Amino acid sequence: MLQIRCKNNNITRSFPEGTSLLDVYQDFAEELQMPYPVVSAKVNNASQGLKFRLFQNRDVEFLDAREGSGRRVYVRSLCFMLYKATCDLFPGSKLFIEYPLALGYYCNFKKRNNEPLTDEDVEQIRQRMKEIVGMDMPFRRHEATTEEAVRVFAERGFSDKVKLLETSGQIYSDYYTLGDTVDYYYGPLVPSAGYLKVWEIEHFEGGLLLRVPDRHDPMKLAPKLEMPHTFAMLAEKVRWDIIMRLSNAGDVNKAILKGRASQLIQVSEALQEKKIVQIAEEIDRRFRAEENPIRIVLITGPSSSGKTTFCKRLSIQLLACGLRPMSFSTDDYFVNRVDTPLLPDGQYDFDNIKAVDCDLLENHLMKLMQGERVEVPEYNFVTGMREYKGKRLKLKSDSVLIIEGIHALNPILTKHIPDSAKFKIFVSALTSISLDDHNWVPTRDNRLLRRIIRDYNKGAFSARETISHWKNVCEAEEKWILPFQESADVMFNSALNIEFAVLRAHAELILASVPKNCPEYSEAHRLLKFIHFFIQIDDKEIPPTSIMREFLGGSSFKYNR
C-alpha cells in the first residue's frame, strides 16, 4: 500500500499501487469541500493530470482553475476541444491559437477553401463544443517514442508539431486524443470534456475569441476587455513572423540547425531598433507641431519588460532627431517609507499609486514645462527617505521630458497636464513564440525567466525567492499597470523570437537549483520543461545595447538600480 499525503488538509491515507489521482481525490472530496471543481493536482510539487497513477509514496495537492497550474490545464483542454470541433465540422481547416487577448485567446481559423469565417460557422462550432461536453468525451494521453509521435503527426500533415518534436531532443513524447482527433500539448489535460463547463467563443476580428473562466471565480466567464491597440500590435507581430518564417519553436530550431542563429539575432534586433526609430520620429514630429506640441514622454511597463533599456535607446534616437531628452524616474518621488501604504499582511505596498508623491511630481513637471528651474529629489532606498542633493533641472527649447515608472500612464500622476502635451508608451514582452499551432509560451513566463536570471546574476534573489514573489508582482501589475495599457499612444514589444534559445543557457542551472521539496519547484519544473524545446545558442552575438543585456549582463548602458 502507498502512503499519500493530501496537502490540502495535511492528512495521510493508504491507497493501492496504481491508484489514480482522481480516485485519491474522490476519497478525500467529502471532507475537503473544495470551493470550485478540481481540475488537476501537484504531485511532489510537479503538475499532473487527474488520470496520473501513483506507484510510490507521494504528497498530493489538488487544484482548481484559479491556481496557475490548474488554470493552464483547463485552458489547454478547452483549446483541444475547440480544435476537435473545428476538425469535425470543417475537415481540412487550420486552427492557429495565436495569443492571449482580451482575457481570452485569439484564434485564427482558416477553412480549407479559404472562405471567410461567418457567424453561422461560429454557432456551429459552439454547438459542437457543447455536444462534446455533453458526451463527456475523454481526453486520452498516449506515450510513444518521439519517432512514432513524429510519424503520427507527419501522416496528418502537422508540420509544426513534426518540427517541434524532431528538434526537441526527447526520446519519448506524449500526445493526446479526443475521440478520433489527435493533438500535442506540453502539459496535462482534464480527464474528460465534462469538466469544461465555463467557456464561450465569439466571432472576433475575422477569427475566434476563446473566452475562459475568470481567474478569481472559475464558475463564471472572465470579462471581455476591449483591446484594439494591443490587437493591432499583435497582428503586426504575426505578420512579421510569417515574413521571417518563424511562426513557432520548430522554425527557430530548424533555422539554428542550419547555422542561421547569428542572422536571426541581427534581424530581431534590427526590427526592434526600427520600431524605436519610428517612435522617436513620431515624438519629434509631434514635439515640433505648431498646435498642441508634446513636452512629456511617459513610459511604463510591467516587471522585466525591458523599459529601462528601451528608455536609453529611445533617448539616443531622440538625440539623433535633434532633441535633448531629459529623463527621471517616478521612483525618486516615493513618499518617505514611514508614509508608504501597507498591504493587508502589514508589508509595505510599494506598487500602490499612493507610494508616490503625485502632487509633488506633477508640480515639478508643470514648473519645468513653464521654463522654471526645479530641484528634483533622489530617493535613498537604504534610509527610505527622499533627499535633495542639489540636482536642478531646467528645460531648454529643444528639451523633451522622459518619465519612466510603473505609474507613468496612470492619469492620477499627471491629471492637470493636458493629454495633448503627453506621449504615452507601453513597453512589455507583449508576444511570445509559439511552440506549435496550439501551444504558446505565456508572455509572463518570458518576463519571469528574465527576472530570475537578472536577480540571480545581481545576487539579489535566488530562483526560488524570485518565483515566490512573482504572484504578488503579477497581482500588482493587474491593479496598477495593465489597466492603462490601452491608453498608450504606442506599444513596444520587447520580446525576441530568438530569446528562449538564448535564455536557456542561463536559466537551466539557475532553475535546477530550486529544491524539489518547496512549492516553487512546480514553476521551476514547468519553466525547465518548455525551454528544453528550444535549441540553446550562445549569447555572444547579442549586442551590448540589446534589451536582453538588461537581464543577461554585459550591457553598455549604466543602470542606477
Secondary structure as the mmCIF struct_conf table of DSSP 4:
data_model
#
loop_
_struct_conf.conf_type_id
_struct_conf.id
_struct_conf.beg_label_comp_id
_struct_conf.beg_label_asym_id
_struct_conf.beg_label_seq_id
_struct_conf.end_label_comp_id
_struct_conf.end_label_asym_id
_struct_conf.end_label_seq_id
STRN STRN1 LEU A 2 CYS A 6
TURN_TY1_P TURN_TY1_P1 LYS A 7 ASN A 10
STRN STRN2 ILE A 11 PHE A 15
TURN_TY1_P TURN_TY1_P2 GLU A 17 GLY A 18
STRN STRN3 THR A 19 SER A 20
HELX_RH_AL_P HELX_RH_AL_P1 LEU A 21 LEU A 32
BEND BEND1 PRO A 35 TYR A 36
STRN STRN4 SER A 40 VAL A 43
TURN_TY1_P TURN_TY1_P3 ASN A 44 ASN A 45
STRN STRN5 ALA A 46 GLN A 48
TURN_TY1_P TURN_TY1_P4 LEU A 50 LYS A 51
STRN STRN6 ARG A 53 LEU A 54
BEND BEND2 GLN A 56 GLN A 56
STRN STRN7 ARG A 58 LEU A 63
TURN_TY1_P TURN_TY1_P5 ALA A 65 ARG A 66
BEND BEND3 GLU A 67 GLU A 67
HELX_RH_AL_P HELX_RH_AL_P2 GLY A 68 LEU A 89
BEND BEND4 PHE A 90 PHE A 90
TURN_TY1_P TURN_TY1_P6 PRO A 91 GLY A 92
STRN STRN8 LYS A 94 LEU A 101
TURN_TY1_P TURN_TY1_P7 ALA A 102 LEU A 103
STRN STRN9 GLY A 104 LYS A 110
TURN_TY1_P TURN_TY1_P8 ARG A 112 ASN A 113
HELX_LH_PP_P HELX_LH_PP_P1 GLU A 115 LEU A 117
HELX_RH_AL_P HELX_RH_AL_P3 ASP A 119 GLY A 134
TURN_TY1_P TURN_TY1_P9 MET A 135 ASP A 136
HELX_LH_PP_P HELX_LH_PP_P2 MET A 137 MET A 137
STRN STRN10 PRO A 138 PRO A 138
STRN STRN11 PHE A 139 THR A 145
HELX_RH_AL_P HELX_RH_AL_P4 THR A 146 GLU A 155
TURN_TY1_P TURN_TY1_P10 ARG A 156 GLY A 157
HELX_RH_AL_P HELX_RH_AL_P5 SER A 159 GLU A 166
TURN_TY1_P TURN_TY1_P11 THR A 167 THR A 167
BEND BEND5 SER A 168 SER A 168
BEND BEND6 ILE A 171 ILE A 171
STRN STRN12 TYR A 172 LEU A 178
TURN_TY1_P TURN_TY1_P12 GLY A 179 ASP A 180
STRN STRN13 THR A 181 ASP A 183
BEND BEND7 TYR A 186 GLY A 187
BEND BEND8 PRO A 191 PRO A 191
STRN STRN14 SER A 192 SER A 192
HELX_RH_3T_P HELX_RH_3T_P1 ALA A 193 TYR A 195
BEND BEND9 VAL A 198 VAL A 198
STRN STRN15 GLU A 200 PHE A 204
TURN_TY1_P TURN_TY1_P13 GLU A 205 GLY A 206
STRN STRN16 GLY A 207 ARG A 211
STRN STRN17 PRO A 213 PRO A 213
BEND BEND10 ARG A 215 HIS A 216
TURN_TY1_P TURN_TY1_P14 PRO A 218 MET A 219
BEND BEND11 LYS A 220 LYS A 220
STRN STRN18 LEU A 221 LEU A 221
HELX_LH_PP_P HELX_LH_PP_P3 ALA A 222 GLU A 226
HELX_RH_AL_P HELX_RH_AL_P6 PRO A 228 MET A 244
TURN_TY1_P TURN_TY1_P15 ARG A 245 ARG A 245
STRN STRN19 ASN A 248 ASN A 248
HELX_RH_AL_P HELX_RH_AL_P7 ALA A 249 LEU A 257
TURN_TY1_P TURN_TY1_P16 LYS A 258 GLY A 259
HELX_RH_AL_P HELX_RH_AL_P8 ALA A 261 PHE A 287
TURN_TY1_P TURN_TY1_P17 ARG A 288 ARG A 288
BEND BEND12 GLU A 290 ASN A 292
STRN STRN20 ILE A 296 THR A 300
TURN_TY1_P TURN_TY1_P18 SER A 303 SER A 304
BEND BEND13 SER A 305 SER A 305
HELX_RH_AL_P HELX_RH_AL_P9 LYS A 307 ALA A 320
TURN_TY1_P TURN_TY1_P19 CYS A 321 GLY A 322
STRN STRN21 ARG A 324 SER A 329
HELX_RH_3T_P HELX_RH_3T_P2 THR A 330 TYR A 333
STRN STRN22 PHE A 334 PHE A 334
HELX_LH_PP_P HELX_LH_PP_P4 VAL A 335 ASN A 336
HELX_RH_3T_P HELX_RH_3T_P3 ARG A 337 ASP A 339
BEND BEND14 THR A 340 THR A 340
STRN STRN23 LEU A 342 LEU A 342
TURN_TY1_P TURN_TY1_P20 PRO A 344 ASP A 345
BEND BEND15 GLY A 346 GLY A 346
STRN STRN24 TYR A 348 TYR A 348
TURN_TY1_P TURN_TY1_P21 PHE A 350 ASP A 351
BEND BEND16 ASN A 352 ASN A 352
HELX_RH_3T_P HELX_RH_3T_P4 ILE A 353 ALA A 355
STRN STRN25 VAL A 356 VAL A 356
HELX_RH_AL_P HELX_RH_AL_P10 CYS A 358 MET A 369
TURN_TY1_P TURN_TY1_P22 GLN A 370 GLY A 371
STRN STRN26 VAL A 374 GLU A 375
HELX_LH_PP_P HELX_LH_PP_P5 VAL A 376 PRO A 377
STRN STRN27 GLU A 378 ASN A 380
TURN_TY1_P TURN_TY1_P23 PHE A 381 GLY A 384
STRN STRN28 MET A 385 GLU A 387
BEND BEND17 GLY A 390 GLY A 390
STRN STRN29 ARG A 392 LEU A 393
TURN_TY1_P TURN_TY1_P24 SER A 397 ASP A 398
STRN STRN30 SER A 399 GLU A 404
BEND BEND18 GLY A 405 GLY A 405
TURN_TY1_P TURN_TY1_P25 ILE A 406 LEU A 409
HELX_RH_3T_P HELX_RH_3T_P5 PRO A 411 THR A 414
TURN_TY1_P TURN_TY1_P26 LYS A 415 HIS A 416
BEND BEND19 ILE A 417 ILE A 417
HELX_RH_3T_P HELX_RH_3T_P6 ASP A 419 ALA A 421
STRN STRN31 LYS A 422 SER A 428
STRN STRN32 SER A 434 ASP A 436
TURN_TY1_P TURN_TY1_P27 ASP A 437 HIS A 438
STRN STRN33 ASN A 439 TRP A 440
HELX_RH_AL_P HELX_RH_AL_P11 THR A 443 LYS A 458
TURN_TY1_P TURN_TY1_P28 GLY A 459 GLY A 459
BEND BEND20 ALA A 460 ALA A 460
HELX_RH_AL_P HELX_RH_AL_P12 ALA A 463 TRP A 480
TURN_TY1_P TURN_TY1_P29 ILE A 481 ILE A 481
HELX_RH_3T_P HELX_RH_3T_P7 LEU A 482 SER A 487
BEND BEND21 ASP A 489 ASP A 489
STRN STRN34 VAL A 490 ASN A 493
TURN_TY1_P TURN_TY1_P30 ASN A 497 ILE A 498
HELX_RH_AL_P HELX_RH_AL_P13 GLU A 499 ALA A 512
TURN_TY1_P TURN_TY1_P31 SER A 513 SER A 513
BEND BEND22 VAL A 514 VAL A 514
TURN_TY1_P TURN_TY1_P32 LYS A 516 ASN A 517
BEND BEND23 CYS A 518 CYS A 518
TURN_TY1_P TURN_TY1_P33 PRO A 519 GLU A 520
HELX_RH_AL_P HELX_RH_AL_P14 TYR A 521 ILE A 531
TURN_TY1_P TURN_TY1_P34 HIS A 532 PHE A 533
BEND BEND24 PHE A 534 PHE A 534
HELX_LH_PP_P HELX_LH_PP_P6 ILE A 535 GLN A 536
BEND BEND25 ASP A 539 ASP A 539
TURN_TY1_P TURN_TY1_P35 LYS A 540 GLU A 541
BEND BEND26 ILE A 542 ILE A 542
TURN_TY1_P TURN_TY1_P36 PRO A 544 THR A 545
BEND BEND27 SER A 546 SER A 546
TURN_TY1_P TURN_TY1_P37 ILE A 547 MET A 548
HELX_RH_AL_P HELX_RH_AL_P15 ARG A 549 LEU A 552
BEND BEND28 GLY A 553 GLY A 553
BEND BEND29 SER A 556 PHE A 557
#
